[in-house]
């Protein structure tokens, strides 16, 4: 089979504006953290809308899996040439997908693709393979963070975290990553491969930052860190959430935790 550098796969392959304010949020942490499901998608890809629907259903819990999930959707920019520029597309997400392609020793980049726990991938609109991949994914304890949210300015969000990783970290270390994602995004698509469609996207990553890197740390030691995120026009905290996950240099994920943004942020 001859692979294109970029390919758009169909079914059948293998696998929030508020004023200045301050608020705190903590979650009840389960014994096992969410399995991190990362979608690489584009509004310019004809088969991505089907995958976006599937990912939204996963995030809503429609499949009643006995597995907590963290769903994140990254819109890549390499389909922007095909007649429609994805308003959420970014070269940052293309670089992230390329890192997975290299880590997983794949032949090509494609959409829609899902990467589960940073260790396994499949075509994102292959429902059976996706669900099987999730159910068989490695599981790790949820991180035990508390998060504080503050608006230093109307154009920024500051997130501070403090708590235990609940996973022992060796000398190779892990990065503590923080993603700000947005739900209920609706766009008319007047051109490109999805011309005439109304596209609905959830769990769309708008910002991704490294909080810090930790090495040689036991599971109970407290870690603290703060990041400040630049916000976009029309930011609405009620549509947004924050995801925290631990990821090593091989891009494997070792723990995670979800936060819903408070309404007063």
C-alpha positions as CSV (number, residue, x, y, z in Angstrom):
1,X,0.0,0.0,0.0
2,X,1.3,3.4,-0.9
3,X,0.8,6.0,1.8
4,X,0.3,9.7,1.2
5,X,2.1,12.1,3.4
6,X,-1.3,13.2,4.6
7,X,-4.4,11.1,4.3
8,X,-8.0,11.5,5.2
9,X,-9.4,8.2,6.4
10,X,-13.0,7.0,6.5
11,X,-14.6,4.2,8.4
12,X,-12.7,0.9,8.6
13,X,-9.1,1.6,9.7
14,X,-7.4,0.4,12.8
15,X,-7.1,2.3,15.5
16,X,-15.5,29.5,28.5
17,X,-16.1,35.7,28.8
18,X,-16.2,36.7,32.4
19,X,-15.0,39.6,34.5
20,X,-11.9,39.6,36.6
21,X,-12.3,37.2,39.5
22,X,-10.9,34.3,41.4
23,X,-12.2,30.9,42.2
24,X,-11.1,27.5,43.4
25,X,-12.1,24.1,42.2
26,X,-11.3,20.6,43.4
27,X,-12.6,17.3,42.2
28,X,-13.3,14.0,43.9
29,X,-10.4,11.9,42.7
30,X,-11.1,8.3,41.7
31,X,-8.6,5.5,42.3
32,X,-8.0,5.4,38.6
33,X,-7.5,8.5,36.5
34,X,-9.2,9.2,33.2
35,X,-7.9,7.5,30.1
36,X,-6.7,10.3,27.8
37,X,-8.2,10.1,24.3
38,X,-6.6,12.6,21.9
39,X,-8.3,13.3,18.5
40,X,-6.4,14.9,15.6
41,X,-9.0,16.3,13.3
42,X,-9.7,19.1,10.8
43,X,-12.8,20.9,9.5
44,X,-11.1,20.6,6.2
45,X,-11.1,16.8,6.2
46,X,-14.2,15.1,4.7
47,X,-14.2,12.2,7.2
48,X,-13.4,14.2,10.4
49,X,-17.0,15.3,11.2
50,X,-18.1,11.7,11.8
51,X,-15.1,11.3,14.1
52,X,-16.0,14.5,15.9
53,X,-19.5,13.2,16.6
54,X,-18.1,10.0,18.0
55,X,-15.6,11.8,20.2
56,X,-18.4,14.1,21.5
57,X,-20.5,11.0,22.4
58,X,-17.5,9.5,24.2
59,X,-17.0,12.7,26.2
60,X,-20.7,12.8,27.1
61,X,-20.6,9.2,28.3
62,X,-23.0,7.8,25.7
63,X,-21.2,4.5,25.5
64,X,-21.4,3.8,29.3
65,X,-17.8,2.5,29.4
66,X,-16.5,1.3,32.7
67,X,-13.6,3.7,32.1
68,X,-13.3,7.4,33.0
69,X,-12.3,9.4,30.0
70,X,-10.5,12.6,29.2
71,X,-11.3,13.7,25.6
72,X,-9.2,16.3,23.8
73,X,-9.5,17.4,20.2
74,X,-6.6,19.0,18.4
75,X,-7.4,20.6,15.0
76,X,-4.4,20.4,12.7
77,X,-3.6,22.9,10.0
78,X,-2.4,20.8,7.1
79,X,-5.9,20.6,5.5
80,X,-6.2,24.4,5.4
81,X,-5.1,24.4,1.7
82,X,-8.2,22.4,0.6
83,X,-10.6,25.3,0.4
84,X,-11.6,25.8,4.0
85,X,-9.3,27.2,6.8
86,X,-10.2,25.6,10.1
87,X,-10.8,28.4,12.6
88,X,-9.3,26.2,15.4
89,X,-6.5,24.8,13.4
90,X,-2.9,25.3,14.6
91,X,0.5,24.3,13.5
92,X,1.1,23.5,17.2
93,X,-1.3,20.6,17.0
94,X,0.3,19.4,13.8
95,X,3.6,19.3,15.5
96,X,2.1,17.4,18.4
97,X,0.6,14.8,16.0
98,X,3.9,14.5,14.2
99,X,5.6,13.7,17.6
100,X,3.1,10.8,18.0
101,X,3.7,9.6,14.5
102,X,7.5,9.4,15.3
103,X,7.0,7.9,18.7
104,X,4.6,5.2,17.5
105,X,6.7,4.6,14.4
106,X,3.9,5.2,11.9
107,X,4.3,5.8,8.2
108,X,2.1,8.8,7.8
109,X,0.1,11.6,9.4
110,X,-3.7,11.4,8.8
111,X,-7.0,12.6,10.0
112,X,-9.1,11.7,11.8
113,X,-6.7,9.9,14.2
114,X,-7.0,9.1,17.9
115,X,-4.1,8.4,20.2
116,X,-5.0,6.7,23.5
117,X,-2.8,7.3,26.6
118,X,0.0,8.3,24.2
119,X,0.7,4.6,23.5
120,X,-1.8,3.4,20.9
121,X,-3.5,4.9,17.9
122,X,-6.4,4.1,15.5
123,X,-8.6,5.7,12.9
124,X,-11.0,7.8,14.9
125,X,-14.2,7.0,13.1
126,X,-13.7,3.2,13.5
127,X,-16.0,2.9,16.5
128,X,-15.4,-0.7,17.5
129,X,-11.6,-0.4,17.3
130,X,-11.7,2.9,19.2
131,X,-13.8,1.5,22.1
132,X,-11.6,-1.6,22.2
133,X,-8.5,0.5,22.3
134,X,-9.8,2.6,25.2
135,X,-10.9,-0.4,27.2
136,X,-7.5,-2.1,26.8
137,X,-5.5,1.1,27.6
138,X,-3.1,1.2,30.5
139,X,-4.5,2.7,33.6
140,X,-2.9,5.0,36.2
141,X,-4.0,6.8,39.4
142,X,-5.6,10.1,39.0
143,X,-3.5,13.1,40.0
144,X,-4.6,14.7,43.3
145,X,-4.5,18.3,42.4
146,X,-6.5,21.2,43.6
147,X,-6.8,24.0,41.1
148,X,-7.3,27.8,41.5
149,X,-8.5,30.0,38.7
150,X,-8.0,33.7,38.4
151,X,-8.4,36.4,35.7
152,X,-5.4,38.8,36.0
153,X,-6.8,40.7,33.1
154,X,-9.9,40.3,30.9
155,X,-7.6,38.7,28.2
156,X,-6.0,36.1,30.4
157,X,-6.6,33.1,32.7
158,X,-4.2,32.1,35.4
159,X,-4.4,28.5,36.6
160,X,-2.5,27.3,39.8
161,X,-2.4,23.7,40.8
162,X,-1.2,22.0,44.0
163,X,-1.2,18.4,45.0
164,X,0.3,14.9,44.7
165,X,1.0,13.2,41.5
166,X,-0.1,9.8,43.0
167,X,2.4,8.1,40.7
168,X,6.1,7.6,41.4
169,X,8.3,9.5,38.9
170,X,11.8,8.2,38.0
171,X,14.9,10.0,36.9
172,X,13.5,10.2,33.3
173,X,10.9,12.6,34.6
174,X,7.5,13.7,33.3
175,X,6.0,17.0,32.1
176,X,2.8,18.2,33.8
177,X,0.7,19.4,30.9
178,X,-2.4,21.7,31.2
179,X,-4.9,22.0,28.3
180,X,-7.8,24.5,28.1
181,X,-10.6,23.1,25.9
182,X,-13.9,24.5,24.6
183,X,-17.2,22.8,23.9
184,X,-20.3,23.5,21.8
185,X,-18.5,25.2,18.9
186,X,-20.7,25.5,15.8
187,X,-19.5,26.7,12.4
188,X,-21.1,26.9,8.9
189,X,-18.7,25.5,6.4
190,X,-19.2,27.3,3.0
191,X,-16.3,25.7,1.1
192,X,-13.9,22.8,1.1
193,X,-14.6,19.1,1.5
194,X,-17.3,19.8,4.0
195,X,-19.0,22.5,2.0
196,X,-22.6,23.2,3.0
197,X,-22.3,21.4,6.4
198,X,-22.9,22.7,9.9
199,X,-19.9,21.5,11.9
200,X,-20.2,21.0,15.6
201,X,-17.1,20.4,17.7
202,X,-16.5,19.6,21.4
203,X,-13.4,19.3,23.6
204,X,-11.5,21.5,21.2
205,X,-8.1,22.3,22.7
206,X,-7.5,26.0,22.5
207,X,-4.4,26.2,24.7
208,X,-1.8,23.7,25.9
209,X,1.1,24.6,28.2
210,X,3.7,22.8,30.3
211,X,3.2,23.6,34.0
212,X,6.6,22.1,35.0
213,X,8.8,19.1,34.7
214,X,9.4,16.7,37.7
215,X,11.9,14.0,38.3
216,X,12.8,11.5,41.0
217,X,9.6,12.2,43.0
218,X,7.5,9.9,45.2
219,X,3.8,9.5,44.7
220,X,2.8,11.5,47.7
221,X,5.0,14.6,47.5
222,X,3.2,17.9,46.8
223,X,3.8,19.6,43.5
224,X,2.8,23.2,42.7
225,X,2.8,25.2,39.6
226,X,1.1,28.1,37.8
227,X,0.4,28.9,34.1
228,X,-1.1,32.0,32.5
229,X,-3.1,31.5,29.3
230,X,-3.9,34.1,26.7
231,X,-7.7,34.0,26.0
232,X,-9.5,34.4,22.7
233,X,-12.3,36.7,21.7
234,X,-15.6,35.4,23.0
235,X,-14.2,33.3,25.7
236,X,-17.0,31.8,27.8
237,X,-16.0,29.9,30.9
238,X,-19.3,27.9,30.9
239,X,-18.2,26.2,27.7
240,X,-14.6,25.4,28.8
241,X,-12.7,22.9,30.9
242,X,-9.2,22.3,32.0
243,X,-7.4,19.0,31.6
244,X,-4.2,18.1,33.4
245,X,-2.0,15.1,32.5
246,X,1.5,13.7,33.0
247,X,3.5,12.8,29.9
248,X,7.0,11.6,29.5
249,X,9.5,12.3,26.8
250,X,8.3,9.2,24.9
251,X,4.8,10.8,24.9
252,X,3.3,8.1,27.2
253,X,0.7,9.4,29.6
254,X,0.8,8.4,33.3
255,X,-2.0,10.1,35.1
256,X,-4.7,12.8,34.5
257,X,-7.4,14.9,36.0
258,X,-10.3,17.0,34.7
259,X,-11.6,20.3,36.0
260,X,-14.7,22.3,34.9
261,X,-14.1,26.0,35.0
262,X,-16.2,27.8,37.6
263,X,-19.0,30.1,36.2
264,X,-17.6,33.1,38.0
265,X,-14.2,33.1,36.2
